[in-house]
Amino acid sequence: MSLDQTDRRILTVLQKQGRISNADLSELVNLSASACHRRVQRLEKDGYIRDYVALLDARKMQVPSTVFVEITLSGQADEVLDAFEKAVARIPDVLECHLMAGTADYLLKVVAENTDDFARIHRQYLARLPGVAQMQSSFALRTVFKTTALPV
């Protein structure tokens, strides 16, 4: 299924206002409520809309520090990659893990309360990950821009 302009307008609004009522959404995209509801259901069924979530405030959740960790593995065999990926997925403080092209094999996005908390995460989890040859951590000083909205 390809997206038309109305589908794109619906997705743009829902990415920023996931709790908007169908009545308000239909007004914003110039559709009847029933036509809008059918389109949203189709976008959900076809996988364009994957989930609806609540985005929490990291400071209020007491994890205001973001640390990016570059990981280089000791090898590239499937068993090494699989073992690392399974283990890293179990670490509660890791929000994202990306397989990379370039100098590092993986890039992790980790949240922590402060440097002491990150040291605990490092000792308790990161240092024990299988197959790791090298690790480089960088603390974000400030988030300049952040969004969860994809370009539509």
N, C-alpha and C positions, 0 to 999 in steps of 0.2 A: 504494500500500500504506500502511495506517495502522499506527502502532506500538502494540502492546499493552504492558502493564506489564512483562512479561518482556523484551521488546525494549528497553524503556527501562532496565531494570536492567542488561542486558548492555552497553548503550552507556555507562551511567554508570561501570561498572567499567572498560571498555576505554579510556575517555578518560583515566583516571588510571593504569592499569596495562596499557599496550599489549602488554607481553611476557608477560602472564599465560598460563599453560598452559590449554588447553581443559578439562582435568580440574579444575583449580582454579576456573576461571570457572563451569563447570557446577555445582560445589558451591555457589558463592556465589549463583547465581541459581535454585537448586533445580530443575535439569533433568538429564536423563541426558546423558552426554558426547556421544552421537550427535545428540540433539535440539538441544543447545547449538551444536554444530558446524554443523548445518544452518541454524540461525537466523543465526549469524555470517556464513556464506556468503551467505545471502539479503540480509542488511544490507549486505554488501560489493557484491553484484551490483546492488542497488537504489540504490546511491550514498549511503546513510547513512554508511557508513564509507568515507572517501575515500582514506586512506593510513595507513600506520604509519610513524612517524618517531622519531628519537632527538633529544631536546631537549638542546642543548649548554649548558654553563655559560659565560656571556659573560665572566666574569672569567678563567677558565682559558683561554679563547680569545683573551684580551687585547683585548677590546672591551667594557670595563665601562661606558662612557658611552653613554647614550641621548639622542638629540637629536630633538626634534619640529620639523619645518620646515613652515611654512605658505607655500604658493606661490600667488601671484595671477598669472594669465596676462594677456597683452596683449589677448586676444580669446577669444571662445567658439565660433568656427567649428570645425566637425568636423576640419578639417585641422590646426588649432592643437592641439586636444585630442589627436588621434591621434599627432601628432609628439612631443608632450610625453610621452605615455604609453609610446610605444615607446622613447624615449631613457631615461626614468627606470627602466624595467624592466631596463636593461642595467647599472645601477650596483650593484656587488656589496655595498656597505655599506647600501643601502636595503632594509629588511626588509619594509616595507609602504608602500603608496601608496593613498590614499583620495580619491575625488572627493567634494567637500564641498558642502553648502548653507551659505550664510553668507558671511562676509567673505572668506575664502580659497577658492580653487578646489580646491586639493589639500592634503592633510596627509600628510607623509612621516614615517616612523619610521626613523631612521638610527642605526647603531651605530658607535662610534669608540673608539680606545684612550684618547684624551684630547683636550684642546682643540686642541693642535697637529695631531693627526691629523684632527680635524674640519675645521680650516682647510685641510688638504691635500685632503680630500674636497670641500670647498666650491669651492676653486680648480680642481681637476682635473675635477670632474663637475657639481656643482650650478650653478655660475655659467655653465656652457656649455649648460644645458638650453634647448631652443628655446621661444620664446614667453613667457618669464618676464618679467613687469613688476615684480614685487615679491617679496621673500623675507624671512621672519621666522623666526629660529631660537631655540628655547628648550631649554636643557639640563635634563634631569631631575636633581634633586639626589639622589633616592632613590626606589626602587620600593617602594611601600607594599604593593601587592597585584598579583599577576600570575597568570593562569591561561590555559590553552589549552582548558579544558573548557567546552563550551556547556551551557546549562541544558537538561536532558532532562525 
